[in-house]
Amino acid sequence: MNKNSQKTSDNKRDPSKSPLLEVSGLKTWFDLKRGIFSRRTDTIRAVDGVSFSIMKNETLGLVGESGCGKTTLGRTLLGLETATAGEVFFCKEPLLKLSRGRMNRMRKSLQVVFQDPLSSLNPRMNIMDIVTEGLVQFKMLEGSREQHARKLLGEVGLDADMIYRFPHEFSGGQRQRINIARAVSMRPDLIICDEAVSALDVSVQAQVINLLLGLQERHHLSYLFISHDLSVVSNIADRIAVMYLGRIVESANAADIIEDPLHPYTKMLIAAIPVAGEKKTARKIIKGETPSLASPSSGCRFYPRCPEAAEICRRRPPPEIRQNGRFICCHLYGGFPE
Amino acid sequence: MSLLSVNNLSVEFAVDEGTLRAVDDVSFYISRGESLGLVGESGCGKSVAALALTRLIPSPPGRIVSGQVFLGDRDLLRLKPDALRAVRGSEISMIFQEPLSALSPLHRIGKQMTEGIGFHKDMSRKEAWQYALSWLKRVGIPDAGQRMYSYPFQLSGGMQQRVMIAMALMLSPGLIIADEPTTALDVTTQAQIFNLIREMKQNETALLLITHDMGVVWEMCERVIVMYASRIVESAKIEEIFSRPVHPYTRGLLEAIPTPARGRNYLKDIPGQVPSPLRYPQGCHFQDRCGYAFERCRNEKPGLVDCGDGHLAACFLAYPGREYK
């Protein structure tokens, strides 16, 4: 079962094929009312101009610290938050402009697995009802509800006899398997996993990651895998996008991000991973904390914490550089006046 | 001479379905100035064991069934409440996982910090305030003077944890028990907090670090205890455990840790799941998930055995007379 398949997606990106999901210039801003009678308003720019694409059968890992907007981004794609600007094409349909009815039909192909496995399961429904609810809704049942539920539970490695049990009777790992069963039940094209394994213990986490990888091979799924944990992401994603304060600062193949990070922030994230068994060296410390999204600086947003910051970083927003299939947003790699 | 030694500690909880043993016959020691990691997955009893050391188990439903916890020549489990209260904070202090729930939401930082000082140290209010302020500065809180007047919710998670660390360290205790101190924080903040603990911890202060993260133990500790299903399964020096893990559970756990990879990569996992503490099997608790289990494991609970140089493992495979690789 545990094969060591080290695949990179070098050849998977075929420019002639159109991506499954294409996001361009997506912005999700929130108004924050302050002061008496809400006279002063601030804008929280949770997602501030994000562009990326996901191909069929590809996994994009989205990494960032808490508050960087990665969850808001996922929620915006699902239609749970209203986008302020930008375009999202999913299966060639403009996701943000769809009518409610069309969007509801679209949800079949766009599923989600959240972080907390218990709070995303209805405590009053048994497992059979939970995993087949969508199938009934979309009239996709094959055979009886029970038969289909048994098949789904088998698929995610749960005992098929558990279908009449309730969510509280399961452990955290099993609950997350149920959430995954519900998500794959609709035969979706894309599953958004928002910190789907973060709340799980190491050994269970490995089981769930392997399950996700196996399901992907079987059903040619695409994942948007959102997590704060770069080492977890690097084991599941083909490509990784690093997000900082509402923007993607770097994206590339997983191998390139891990072995040859370019952006100072990515370097910091990698340096902060405690790796057991590796020689202990004084790790470079990341100074400061994520600043508020309400008042980003005019230049590079990472400037206050960046060890390689120069004068220009404070004044001017960094250029967006695309080269050799990589994307980077940093003054270090272009735009520096000689 | 060990600073703290725990002998045969067992803790039980009464629940609707019966009695569950959260900590089962646990013995270990911490030397002066040592950093000891207590590792295990959720529900393995590591937090309960740590709470039991200073009798912080809510009772009922919890009950310390047996054992001794010696701090010097005093058994903390048999100390009078007043004497125990004097130990907590000044000799043993704790840092908890969620700083926001460990700090009082109703009192300003300065008030909360000076309260403890007043209890344990002979200082005037003014002196205590200055002392607390100096510690806030030492843990790297900007505008410490103003922050003394802040409420906990006005600080970020990392800053809150810094306040907790200042409070835990300012009475220079002999032992700090840190229960998952960075689990609620970002990786980058985590690195900062650990460096801070390392810097601040004076040489004679011992650290008991409770965590689920082997990487964190590697960074922070000299010795490690691995718990599984309420029992200690292995205990060794940190280099030993990574280079020569003995217990099958420890091996599986180490292999399951995701390390930076080059993309899609199946991880090694431990099949099955942790047994419910209400239904521990007779014999070794790990037998159902263990690839090496044999007859003896089904009937008998393995005790810790020395596999050389203080490396202890609770596995029959490590018992003398068995060829084990």
Interface residues (C-beta under 8 A of the other chain):
Chain A: M1 N2 K3 N4 S5 Q6 K7 T8 S9 T59 E65 S66 S171 G172 G173 Q174 D201 V202 S203 V204 Q205 A206 Q207 I209 N210 L213 H228 D229 L230 S231 V232 S234 N235 I236 A237 D238 N253 A254 A255 I258 E259 M268 L269 I270 A271 A272 I273 P274 V275 A276 G277 E278 K280 R283 I285 I286 E289 T290
Chain B: E41 S42 S156 G158 M159 D186 V187 T188 T189 Q190 A191 Q192 N195 H212 D213 M214 G215 V216 V217 W218 E219 F242 S243 G252 L253 L254 A256 I257 P258 T259 P260 A261 R262 G263 R264 N265 Y266 L267 K268 D269 I270 P271 Q273 V274
